[in-house]
């Protein structure tokens, strides 16, 4: 069956469509500028990170230390990791995974213990599966318990091998080390969320200075019916899937309806992206290409979907996105948004 969501008719003149979404690029067709822009973008991200990350890490560490201390208390300093303890305290699992040598990622624990993936995922959120058979639950909790006991780090929990009650100093040292391990995993999402919030604030400030008004979220905004001169954040846009009878929603960070828009015109779609290293962006670069292809398949070739970049985006990433017909604006040159008709 064909997708039920039909493409929207575009009323732009051909030259307008080329200006807003195709034809000559703004940054994608200027590789001679990429090297300098990459360096400036990395510097901007690092400058922000140095100012923000220590505060975020400290806040996360305080929270993590409290979590570790609670887990050590309910497990009697890791001397009692019985199934009953895990059943009554499923939120202890992240701390227990960081208490082994080496620390265990979620998938590694699932594989080593041979337990239900769903069980571990739900325990990571502090709960137990509501529909898991009692016998299976008991069996899997026992396997998790055995694995943690077997791999508990002897250099951190020195009292386990020596079979004595830990001193306050030993317990505190163990809690700090495990809390630091948890911080490494929990601080990254905090940094990413803060960076995205800052990027959207920069876009809002730039638009508002030029007379654009932000639409309140949560009021059923339709992206193709926004008034000219308005913008909205985190808006869902429906797209059809090949072979599917229903459409799905693609979340877009920023949607801007140009002041010059006429009835039937589509807004500018902006994806805010930041990165603290070159490796991860190249692993995920296909995501944006998939989005733009879905958007253009559903809403027509004149869809303008661009990236708003800050951080570590190398020439390999840029070249891939350019080859997919995608353009971008660097945060350190935010005024390039004007070139997209804003």
Backbone torsions as a table, in degrees:
resi	resn	phi	psi	omega
1	UNK	NA	145.4	178.6
2	UNK	-81.8	154.3	178.8
3	UNK	-61.0	139.2	-178.2
4	UNK	-76.9	-19.4	-178.6
5	UNK	-83.0	116.5	-174.8
6	UNK	-91.3	146.7	177.3
7	UNK	-58.8	144.5	177.5
8	UNK	-84.7	138.7	178.9
9	UNK	-71.8	136.8	-179.2
10	UNK	-101.7	133.2	-178.0
11	UNK	-104.1	1.4	179.5
12	UNK	-63.0	147.6	169.3
13	UNK	-71.0	158.2	-176.2
14	UNK	-59.6	-36.9	-179.0
15	UNK	-70.5	-32.9	177.6
16	UNK	-67.2	-40.5	178.8
17	UNK	-61.5	-43.2	179.7
18	UNK	-64.0	-37.9	-178.4
19	UNK	-67.9	-39.6	-174.5
20	UNK	-87.5	-27.3	-173.5
21	UNK	-139.5	-22.1	-176.6
22	UNK	-131.6	-162.4	178.7
23	UNK	64.2	-134.0	-179.0
24	UNK	-64.9	139.7	179.5
25	UNK	-92.6	170.7	176.2
26	UNK	-94.7	-47.7	178.3
27	UNK	-127.8	-25.0	-174.0
28	UNK	-66.9	-25.5	-178.0
29	UNK	-102.5	22.3	-179.9
30	UNK	-127.7	63.8	-177.1
31	UNK	-62.1	-18.6	178.0
32	UNK	-68.2	-17.3	178.9
33	UNK	-96.0	-11.8	-171.6
34	UNK	-62.1	-44.6	-175.3
35	UNK	-58.1	-47.3	179.9
36	UNK	-66.8	-40.6	179.9
37	UNK	-65.3	-39.2	178.0
38	UNK	-60.0	-47.3	-179.6
39	UNK	-61.2	-43.6	-179.3
40	UNK	-68.5	-36.1	179.7
41	UNK	-67.9	-42.9	177.7
42	UNK	-61.7	-43.0	179.9
43	UNK	-62.6	-42.2	-179.7
44	UNK	-63.1	-43.7	179.6
45	UNK	-64.9	-46.0	-178.8
46	UNK	-61.9	-39.7	179.1
47	UNK	-62.0	-43.8	177.8
48	UNK	-65.9	-42.6	-176.1
49	UNK	-62.3	-43.5	-179.2
50	UNK	-60.9	-36.2	-179.2
51	UNK	-78.1	-33.7	-173.5
52	UNK	-96.8	-42.2	-169.8
53	UNK	-58.1	-43.3	180.0
54	UNK	-57.4	-41.3	178.9
55	UNK	-65.1	-42.8	179.4
56	UNK	-64.2	-40.5	-178.9
57	UNK	-66.0	-41.8	179.7
58	UNK	-62.2	-43.3	179.7
59	UNK	-63.0	-40.8	-180.0
60	UNK	-69.3	-37.0	-178.3
61	UNK	-66.0	-39.3	177.9
62	UNK	-60.4	-45.8	179.5
63	UNK	-64.4	-43.3	-177.2
64	UNK	-67.1	-39.5	-179.9
65	UNK	-61.9	-41.4	178.2
66	UNK	-63.0	-41.7	179.5
67	UNK	-63.0	-43.3	-180.0
68	UNK	-64.1	-44.8	-179.5
69	UNK	-60.6	-38.5	178.1
70	UNK	-66.0	-39.1	179.6
71	UNK	-68.1	-42.2	178.3
72	UNK	-62.6	-33.7	179.9
73	UNK	-68.4	-47.8	-176.1
74	UNK	-72.8	-23.1	178.7
75	UNK	-98.5	9.8	-179.1
76	UNK	52.7	52.7	179.8
77	UNK	58.3	43.2	176.0
78	UNK	69.1	16.8	176.7
79	UNK	-94.0	-8.3	-179.8
80	UNK	-137.8	90.8	178.1
81	UNK	-115.7	53.9	-179.5
82	UNK	-78.5	165.5	-178.7
83	UNK	-59.9	-35.1	179.6
84	UNK	-63.2	-38.8	179.0
85	UNK	-65.3	-44.1	179.1
86	UNK	-66.3	-38.3	180.0
87	UNK	-64.6	-38.7	-178.6
88	UNK	-84.1	-16.7	-177.0
89	UNK	-137.2	61.7	-177.8
90	UNK	-62.2	-25.9	-179.7
91	UNK	-68.7	-8.2	178.8
92	UNK	-76.3	-13.4	-173.4
93	UNK	-58.3	-46.0	179.3
94	UNK	-56.1	-41.4	178.1
95	UNK	-65.2	-41.7	-179.4
96	UNK	-64.9	-36.8	177.7
97	UNK	-63.9	-33.3	179.7
98	UNK	-84.5	1.1	-178.6
99	UNK	-98.4	1.9	-177.4
100	UNK	-98.4	170.7	176.6
101	UNK	-125.9	108.6	-3.5
102	UNK	-78.7	168.0	175.3
103	UNK	-57.6	144.6	-173.8
104	UNK	-104.7	126.1	171.1
105	UNK	-71.9	163.0	-177.7
106	UNK	-56.0	-51.6	-177.7
107	UNK	-64.8	-33.6	178.6
108	UNK	-66.4	-41.5	177.7
109	UNK	-63.3	-42.3	179.4
110	UNK	-59.4	-45.4	-179.0
111	UNK	-68.7	-44.8	-178.0
112	UNK	-67.5	-41.7	-177.6
113	UNK	-83.4	-17.2	-178.6
114	UNK	64.5	45.3	-176.1
115	UNK	-115.7	172.3	-178.9
116	UNK	-63.1	129.1	177.2
117	UNK	-62.2	-40.8	-179.2
118	UNK	-63.3	-39.3	179.6
119	UNK	-58.7	-50.0	-177.3
120	UNK	-65.5	-41.5	-179.9
121	UNK	-61.5	-42.6	-178.9
122	UNK	-70.2	-38.5	177.5
123	UNK	-64.1	-32.9	177.5
124	UNK	-62.4	-24.4	178.1
125	UNK	-94.5	5.1	174.7
126	UNK	89.5	18.7	-177.9
127	UNK	-133.9	180.0	172.2
128	UNK	-121.7	149.1	179.2
129	UNK	-60.2	134.8	-176.7
130	UNK	-78.5	-23.0	-175.0
131	UNK	-110.1	9.5	-179.0
132	UNK	-77.3	134.9	179.4
133	UNK	-59.6	136.1	-177.7
134	UNK	-53.8	-42.6	-179.2
135	UNK	-65.3	-41.1	179.2
136	UNK	-66.8	-40.4	178.5
137	UNK	-61.0	-46.9	-179.4
138	UNK	-61.8	-41.8	-179.1
139	UNK	-64.7	-44.8	-178.6
140	UNK	-69.4	-38.1	177.1
141	UNK	-62.9	-37.2	178.1
142	UNK	-65.1	-40.1	178.6
143	UNK	-65.1	-41.4	177.9
144	UNK	-63.0	-44.8	178.9
145	UNK	-57.8	-47.4	-179.7
146	UNK	-62.7	-39.5	-179.2
147	UNK	-66.9	-42.6	179.1
148	UNK	-64.9	-44.3	179.3
149	UNK	-61.4	-41.0	-177.9
150	UNK	-67.8	-35.3	-173.1
151	UNK	-106.5	7.4	178.4
152	UNK	-54.4	133.4	-172.9
153	UNK	-69.9	112.6	-177.0
154	UNK	-70.5	-20.9	179.2
155	UNK	-80.1	-18.5	177.3
156	UNK	-95.9	-49.1	-178.2
157	UNK	-101.0	71.2	-172.2
158	UNK	-63.9	-24.3	-177.2
159	UNK	-73.2	-17.4	-178.3
160	UNK	-65.5	-46.0	-179.9
161	UNK	-74.0	-34.7	-177.5
162	UNK	-83.5	-10.2	176.0
163	UNK	54.8	52.9	174.3
164	UNK	-136.1	162.0	179.0
165	UNK	-72.8	129.5	-176.7
166	UNK	-68.6	145.0	174.0
167	UNK	-73.8	167.9	177.9
168	UNK	-59.9	-38.2	179.9
169	UNK	-66.1	-42.9	179.7
170	UNK	-65.0	-43.1	-179.7
171	UNK	-65.8	-39.9	-179.8
172	UNK	-67.1	-42.4	179.0
173	UNK	-60.4	-43.9	179.6
174	UNK	-63.5	-42.1	-179.0
175	UNK	-63.3	-40.8	-179.2
176	UNK	-65.2	-43.3	-179.0
177	UNK	-63.9	-46.3	-179.4
178	UNK	-67.2	-37.2	177.9
179	UNK	-62.8	-39.5	177.3
180	UNK	-63.1	-38.0	177.9
181	UNK	-65.1	-41.9	178.1
182	UNK	-65.5	-36.7	-178.6
183	UNK	-60.6	-40.2	-178.7
184	UNK	-58.9	-34.1	-179.4
185	UNK	-83.2	-34.2	-173.5
186	UNK	-89.7	-25.5	-176.4
187	UNK	-71.6	-33.2	-177.1
188	UNK	-58.4	-47.6	176.7
189	UNK	-61.5	-34.0	178.9
190	UNK	-64.3	-43.1	178.8
191	UNK	-64.0	-44.2	-179.7
192	UNK	-61.8	-43.9	-179.1
193	UNK	-65.6	-39.5	179.6
194	UNK	-67.2	-38.1	179.3
195	UNK	-66.4	-41.2	178.1
196	UNK	-64.0	-42.6	178.9
197	UNK	-60.4	-41.3	-180.0
198	UNK	-67.2	-40.0	178.7
199	UNK	-63.2	-43.9	179.2
200	UNK	-65.4	-35.4	177.2
201	UNK	-64.8	-37.1	178.4
202	UNK	-66.1	-40.9	177.6
203	UNK	-64.1	-44.4	-179.6
204	UNK	-61.0	-44.7	-179.2
205	UNK	-62.8	-41.3	-179.5
206	UNK	-64.3	-43.5	-178.7
207	UNK	-69.3	-44.0	-177.4
208	UNK	-64.8	-33.6	176.3
209	UNK	-61.1	-27.9	-178.4
210	UNK	-100.1	16.6	172.8
211	UNK	89.3	6.5	177.5
212	UNK	-79.7	148.6	-179.8
213	UNK	-117.6	135.7	-179.8
214	UNK	-82.6	132.4	176.5
215	UNK	-82.9	138.7	178.5
216	UNK	-65.1	142.6	-178.4
217	UNK	-79.8	159.7	174.4
218	UNK	77.7	20.2	179.4
219	UNK	-117.0	28.5	175.6
220	UNK	69.1	38.1	-179.0
221	UNK	-66.4	131.0	172.1
222	UNK	-99.4	125.1	-171.1
223	UNK	-61.0	-31.0	-177.1
224	UNK	-92.1	7.2	178.9
225	UNK	-126.6	18.6	178.8
226	UNK	-71.9	141.9	176.9
227	UNK	-65.0	147.1	175.7
228	UNK	-56.2	142.5	178.1
229	UNK	79.6	23.9	178.8
230	UNK	-126.4	162.9	176.1
231	UNK	-146.5	159.4	179.4
232	UNK	-144.7	152.5	179.5
233	UNK	-109.2	147.9	175.5
234	UNK	51.0	61.0	-178.5
235	UNK	-103.6	136.8	177.3
236	UNK	-87.0	133.0	179.0
237	UNK	-120.5	125.4	-177.8
238	UNK	-75.1	138.4	175.1
239	UNK	-135.1	150.8	177.4
240	UNK	-88.7	148.6	176.5
241	UNK	-109.7	135.6	-178.6
242	UNK	-60.8	126.9	178.9
243	UNK	83.6	0.3	-178.8
244	UNK	-106.8	149.6	-178.6
245	UNK	-88.9	-15.6	-178.7
246	UNK	-122.3	153.4	177.3
247	UNK	-85.1	163.1	174.1
248	UNK	-122.8	163.7	179.2
249	UNK	-101.7	135.4	173.0
250	UNK	-107.8	121.4	178.8
251	UNK	-75.9	131.6	178.5
252	UNK	-117.5	132.9	-174.9
253	UNK	-64.4	-48.1	-177.9
254	UNK	-139.0	132.3	179.7
255	UNK	-124.8	123.7	-174.5
256	UNK	-125.7	120.8	174.3
257	UNK	-92.0	117.7	-175.9
258	UNK	-60.5	152.3	177.7
259	UNK	-63.2	-28.3	-176.6
260	UNK	-88.9	4.4	-175.1
261	UNK	-63.7	141.4	174.9
262	UNK	-110.7	164.2	178.6
263	UNK	-51.0	128.2	-179.5
264	UNK	97.1	-14.9	178.5
265	UNK	-71.2	149.5	177.9
266	UNK	-98.3	151.5	179.6
267	UNK	-79.8	170.2	172.9
268	UNK	-82.4	130.5	-179.5
269	UNK	-106.1	128.2	-175.4
270	UNK	-124.6	128.9	175.7
271	UNK	-107.1	114.3	178.9
272	UNK	-80.9	123.9	-177.7
273	UNK	-134.3	134.3	174.1
274	UNK	-134.0	155.8	-178.3
275	UNK	-153.3	138.7	179.6
276	UNK	-98.7	3.2	174.8
277	UNK	-159.1	162.9	-176.5
278	UNK	-79.3	-26.0	-172.0
279	UNK	-66.0	-50.8	-173.6
280	UNK	-65.2	-34.6	-177.9
281	UNK	-65.5	-35.4	179.8
282	UNK	-74.6	-23.8	175.5
283	UNK	-72.3	-28.6	-172.3
284	UNK	-111.5	10.6	-173.6
285	UNK	-67.5	-20.9	179.6
286	UNK	-72.1	-18.8	-177.7
287	UNK	-62.6	-45.4	-179.4
288	UNK	-66.7	-39.6	178.5
289	UNK	-61.6	-38.9	178.6
290	UNK	-65.5	-40.0	179.9
291	UNK	-63.1	-48.4	-176.0
292	UNK	-66.3	-33.9	178.2
293	UNK	-67.4	-40.7	177.8
294	UNK	-65.8	-41.6	-179.0
295	UNK	-64.5	-44.5	-178.6
296	UNK	-73.0	-31.6	177.3
297	UNK	-64.0	-36.5	-176.3
298	UNK	-88.4	-42.3	-170.2
299	UNK	-110.5	2.9	176.4
300	UNK	103.4	161.4	-174.0
301	UNK	-68.9	-14.6	-177.3
302	UNK	-85.3	5.0	174.2
303	UNK	-60.8	129.1	177.2
304	UNK	-108.4	106.5	-178.3
305	UNK	-120.5	113.0	-175.2
306	UNK	-122.5	164.1	178.7
307	UNK	-104.6	144.0	175.4
308	UNK	-114.4	104.1	-165.5
309	UNK	-104.7	139.0	169.8
310	UNK	-148.3	122.6	177.7
311	UNK	123.1	-143.8	-170.3
312	UNK	-92.7	87.9	175.6
313	UNK	-125.0	106.3	-172.8
314	UNK	-87.6	179.4	-176.4
315	UNK	-65.0	-29.1	176.7
316	UNK	-63.2	-44.3	177.7
317	UNK	-65.2	-47.6	-177.6
318	UNK	-63.2	-41.7	179.7
319	UNK	-62.9	-39.6	178.9
320	UNK	-63.6	-48.3	-178.8
321	UNK	-65.5	-37.7	178.6
322	UNK	-63.5	-39.4	180.0
323	UNK	-65.1	-25.3	177.7
324	UNK	-86.4	5.8	178.7
325	UNK	80.5	20.4	-177.2
326	UNK	-101.1	145.2	178.6
327	UNK	-118.2	173.7	-177.1
328	UNK	-153.6	164.5	172.9
329	UNK	-126.1	129.6	176.0
330	UNK	-80.2	140.1	-180.0
331	UNK	-63.1	-32.3	-179.9
332	UNK	-74.8	-8.2	172.1
333	UNK	-129.8	56.4	-173.9
334	UNK	-62.3	-23.1	-179.8
335	UNK	-65.3	-11.1	175.2
336	UNK	-63.6	-14.2	176.7
337	UNK	-60.0	-29.1	178.1
338	UNK	-58.4	-32.5	-176.3
339	UNK	-72.2	-9.0	175.9
340	UNK	-99.0	19.8	173.9
341	UNK	88.8	11.4	-179.7
342	UNK	-88.6	NA	NA
